[in-house]
């Protein structure tokens, strides 16, 4: 179903809101929070995965805590390369 926007209701959006905040939230906790059965929440999550609404379940890793800090390379082009111009 490329480019088709699926029909989502307020329960779907409530589920998505909770999963985006913490995708390890147990379905039972979500069902209690939005007043749906756990089975209904599970079906809705599965449907949204099949429709591509939920594209992945990922872990956001802090690169510095695993020894992989981000390095950025920057290239600068200067119109003037005289020492006094560079000092400014």
C-alpha angles and dihedrals in degrees: 000000000000117000094001113127108223121229106256124180132200091275092055091050091048090052091048091049092055095043091050090053092048122351091195091068107126114247088235091060091048091048091052092049096050099032099244129121118265089242091054092050090049092051091048093049091049091048092050090050091051091048092050094244088120103044102176146349107229142168117233106220125201101230094205092056091057095044097257107110116181116260119200123197117205127191118202126195115202126199091207125036102180112128094241091051091049091048089058 
